[in-house]
Amino acid sequence: MTDPLHTDLLELAQETARRAGALLRDGRPADLAVAATKSSPIDVVTEMDIAAEKLITGLIAERRPDDGFLGEEGASSDGTSGIRWVIDPLDGTVNYLYGLPTWAVSIAAEQDGKTVVGVVTAPMRGETFHAVLGGGAWATGAWDGERRLACRPAPPLDQALVSTGFNYVAEVRAHQAEVAQRLIPLLRDIRRGGSAAVDLCDLAAGRLDGYYERGLHAWDLAAGDLIAREAGVLTGGRPGERPSGVLAVAGTPGVFEPLQRLLEDFGAWHD
């Protein structure tokens, strides 16, 4: 039986993600421009990233004033309730800036440090993914009702479709390109979607066989990692470690371990 608190957190996350997604979809100005940069001149923030995070934190704080926050655009507070919200208000900012459809709002709720609720909504695809710890992963989209998600049966590695992403620091990107070059002959192909949250949800939905990336933050991973795991996906970092900024790896059972071993052998976790 689902914990009533988790049900309440899920409903709040879903409502908040829906409203933030609508703001981003419908409120995008025609002359959208870069408002700031982060790790490099091509790691951008737009005014809409900032507006979406303010909307999300405002709605949640109104309902749950004692909760904490960790948000990509600066929201940070400890709270006193044992619940912390981990928020990426716009995952895939560069896609959004260029008018590409692969971007998402990602909202996760942690209870005493463990992720218990995750919601990812991709407004331009008309899809929302969600999971509660122990309750499976689910999605709504162009089909009727909610669909329970399950990852694909594992193919041989040379028939696996794997997604990745690239850092915005030039030196790191160059090394990541070298790793991808070594991987490509060993896989069916590599994809680069531009949103870690969407990639993890696509893996949960059976649209990918694996995923890896270096340099992610907690807000990139929190919701998508839970959704993927609840759909049967295995996730980790370097062997024996959890996903982190050092390395995040996810895959269907049968793909995860050989992919992780290759990434370790290729030094995907360092320059």
Number of C-alpha atoms within 10 A of each C-alpha: 5 10 11 9 11 17 14 12 22 22 14 19 25 22 15 22 27 20 17 28 24 15 16 23 16 10 10 15 11 7 7 14 14 16 12 12 12 10 10 11 10 15 15 18 20 18 14 25 22 17 16 24 22 17 17 24 22 14 18 20 14 9 10 16 14 17 20 23 22 19 21 21 17 12 16 15 14 14 15 11 13 13 22 24 30 26 30 29 31 31 25 22 23 20 17 23 18 10 14 13 15 21 30 31 31 33 31 30 28 22 16 11 10 12 20 25 29 30 35 31 27 25 23 17 13 10 15 23 30 30 28 25 18 13 15 18 27 22 22 16 15 8 9 7 9 13 14 17 24 20 25 20 12 16 15 12 18 14 14 21 20 26 23 21 22 18 19 16 14 12 10 17 16 14 18 23 14 13 18 17 12 13 19 14 11 14 16 16 14 19 13 13 16 21 20 28 32 25 27 31 32 22 30 34 24 18 15 22 29 33 28 25 24 23 17 18 15 18 22 29 25 27 32 29 29 28 34 33 25 24 25 19 26 20 25 20 22 19 14 7 12 14 24 19 16 17 23 26 26 30 31 28 19 15 25 22 18 14 23 25 13 15 23 16 11 16 15 23 21 12 10
